[in-house]
Amino acid sequence: MDVDVSAPIQSEDCQPGSSTSDNSILPSDDILQSAPTLWKVDRHFQEEIVKKLIEQNIYKQDFSRSEREHNGHKRYLTKSLFERTMLNGEKVNREWLVYSLSTGCVYCAPCKVFCQKNEDKAFINGFSNWKNPHSRVRKHENSSKYKNCIRIWHDRASDEHRIDQDLVRELEEEKKYWQSVLRRIVEVIKFLRARGLAFRGNDEQFESSKNSNCLGILELLAKFDPFLAQHIQKYAGAGKGSPSYLSKIICEELIKSMLKQLLMEIVSEIKQAEYFSISVDSTSDISYVDHLTFIIRYVVSHGKPIERFINFVEVHSHKAENLANVVKDVITEDLGLDISNLRGQSYENSSNMAGAYSGLQDRIKELNTVAHFLPCAAH
């Protein structure tokens, strides 16, 4: 998963009432979306966190987990602790203070990230003494250790204070350049796929009258887009080992990535609808290899029926047992759906598909008795 550097850090990914372990090991991709108790501070984490806004977890004002008992009296964290009153009476937010929904403690984000050896360990390991907490917080934010961590945070966030600022700026410009190239390529791919147009041509060369639709559209856009024209002039025909985003290989990779994302969206819709039906039939391609066309039908929340083509699935046997295994694997393994929510199945009327005793529909009914069969004619 790619980290979106423009998104704020969610300092807590669990809801009130959930539990987390301080010893949990997080995947590197999810580390910036975790609770303060789970922050695994290293150089990479420090580089990423200074670019983001930290979510303080006070928007819901649910401090139920902060309950602590002192001398028989229950005390809770209050939102006022996150505000500081200046000498002129103005109130400002303590952006450095972060609340953990899982532990009910507050943490000093700069100290936890940049000053592990701070003498005031309470705000690194979790502060939860709600008996006159304002004085402890004021003492902490006036300490030299805290001020030094804040200075480091701001210096690291600004490229001007880095000795490698020129390199960082160059890398950022390079990243923006390739993002701009990728954005144009993706739009061309979406255009061709939406209209069912072929990608490949007789050759893959620019300025050829027999090149692919993809390259032809890029050439057309380049006439009105100086950025794309300059990119094509520089990278066209660069060959293997030179990234350009113009080759047929990258197009195929992008199509697969877009297909994966689209399937995720469809599966999410189906899971929200809960119940679904399937329509399956086989056809052979130009190389005479049989494929099952797999279609799912469901009803969204506002009552509209939706029918989605999922995939072509290669099959090597038309026996009902083999077909049943393929259908089951697509539903449970590929899509991650619960086959108990299947409510309908539709096939053509051959015995291996529609047979009431040993056909595909009968074998699916062994897995789910309410998956009613309808012939393709009725469908």
Order of alpha helices (4+ residues) and beta strands (2+ residues): alpha-beta-beta-beta-beta-beta-beta-alpha-alpha-alpha-alpha-alpha-alpha-alpha-alpha-beta-beta-beta-alpha-beta-alpha-alpha-beta
